[in-house]
């Protein structure tokens, strides 16, 4: 059964609101990750050097910029 005009508009509006909520959560998570650097202990545990850790965080920063 195909959606009618008003039903389709309401559904699209609901989906748009959900996407905006997901984007807000994604931005919050990315900001928390960039501020807290929770992976420092993991990198240290596996013996990553300072330069390797910086390169890893640069990669994460690049991913954040592409996600926006």
Steps between C-alpha positions, in 0.01 A plus 500: 500500500647833395516790740274792425626857488439595866615161629816517293572855616455398866723198451772705332479758777542226761797352316658843466466557875657161571794573270557834675498323838752243376723772362491684834594182688776427251645850545487464878680166489765633263559802724530280808746272324714788382502664844557199724729288284376176656728291283823624659509206741434251218775651287735493798408139576600396148823697513414779258760774487406866539531554126276199430240629747508845337458341156209293630325804647563694178324218315207525743488878454489451123212254542313754712540767233377263229202395713386861526 
